[in-house]
Amino acid sequence: MNTGLRHYLTITFGYWAFTITDGAIRMLVVLHFHELGYQPLEIAMLFLFYEFFGVVTNLVGGWLGARIGLNATMHIGMGLQIVALGMLGVDASWLTVPYVMAAQALSGIAKDLNKMSAKASVKLMVAEGSDSTLFRWVAVLTGSKNSLKGAGFFTGAALLAWVGFDGAVLGMAAVLAVVLIVTWVLLPGDLGKTKSKPKFTQIFAKDPAVNWLSAARFFLFGARDVWFVVGLPVFLSAVLGWSYMQVGGFLALWIIGYGVIQASAPTLIRRGNPDGASATTLAFALAASPALIALAIHRGLDPTWVLIVGLTLFGILFALNSAVHSYLIVAWSDREKVSMNVGFYYMANAGGRLAGTVLSGWVYQQHGLVGCLLYSTLFVVLAATLSLKLPRTA
């Protein structure tokens, strides 16, 4: 096994372990605090700092990775996640909204340091000019991560029912600590460290393609989270009467399937390596999905079947959109700038998730799930329109 592949597999292993805890925390917090009687907007606010600090972390994290190495930033992220999990494993009287928001802030920093480090590292492990290999490796890393985030949703719901909130978060902290030690030993310390020390002012991307792609990414991920973070799980539980295990299991299966499609994108997209035209076409196709789901629910069709079928269509199209974006940001970055460009791009990703998360609670409370879906449609149309500015290869 060559060195690049061995390091890629090590990073993927660490990313997988981290991702399961990330998905589990989200499901644990949503279900546990809904059980405690929190309103949808209050639950959304618990994730406010998680998403906000994701924006800040990605902006700074790429610059930090270029200076101290991607291995270091990845393990700082793991360490912060362990601290965040430990903060949640306290007596219930401590779990006030500000306290949980602070723990979620650490978790948000941790997640985005880990994600930025893993995604940027792939560029350094593939030979120059091997775009097909790069597309395949990025798709597999991203797709498998999302499948395991779905497994994390199920894990969070199952652990909540099995060992309770405290047992779940402390157990995951212990497992992640072992993973941190293993990956720290196996990866080179100078991974991703640039020869020159970039200035902080260089964190803002200057390449128009990166800027337009980042803007499109903002609205793409806002479109998902505006109905997926709070509106959908609360609707399934409060309106359709699903149990916590049913909600967690359903969302887990959706994200697992979404990850499988994302990992399969190089096979499903057969017209060669993707470009700006691919991103534009897929985004306009995606816009129809939440609009049709909203129309069907508004017209009184069985919401259970509408959501099952509609989420399947949305998941397939969203996964292909996301896989193309994830490839393009790495492909359009040179090796010296990859961590900073990826950091800037995922700053936009986190910004979209922040907007979507807050809107998910507020819009659901004001207009229900149909309102969330209409906001999602608008966001996807904006992402598609911005994608018209992306470069075409032909």
Secondary structure, DSSP 8 states (H G I E B T S, - for coil): --HHHHHHHHHHHHHHHHHHHHHHHHHHHHHHHHHTT--HHHHHHHTHHHHHHHHHHHHHHHHHHHHH-HHHHHHHHHHHHHHHHHHHSS-GGG--HHHHHHHHHHHHHHHHHHHHHHHHHHHHHS-TT-HHHHHHHHHHHHHHHHHHHHHHHHHHHHHHHHTHHHHHHHHHHHHHHHHHHHHHHHS-TTTT--SS---GGGGS---HHHHHHHHHHHHHHHHHHHHHTTHHHHIIIIIS---HHHHHHHHHHHHHHHHHHHHTHHHH--SSS--HHHHHHHHHHHHHHHHHHHHHHHTT--HHHHHHHHHHHHHHHHHHHHHHHHHHHHHTS-TTTHHHHHHHHHHHHHHHHHHHHHHHHHHHHHHHHHHHHHHHHHHHHHHHHHHTTS----
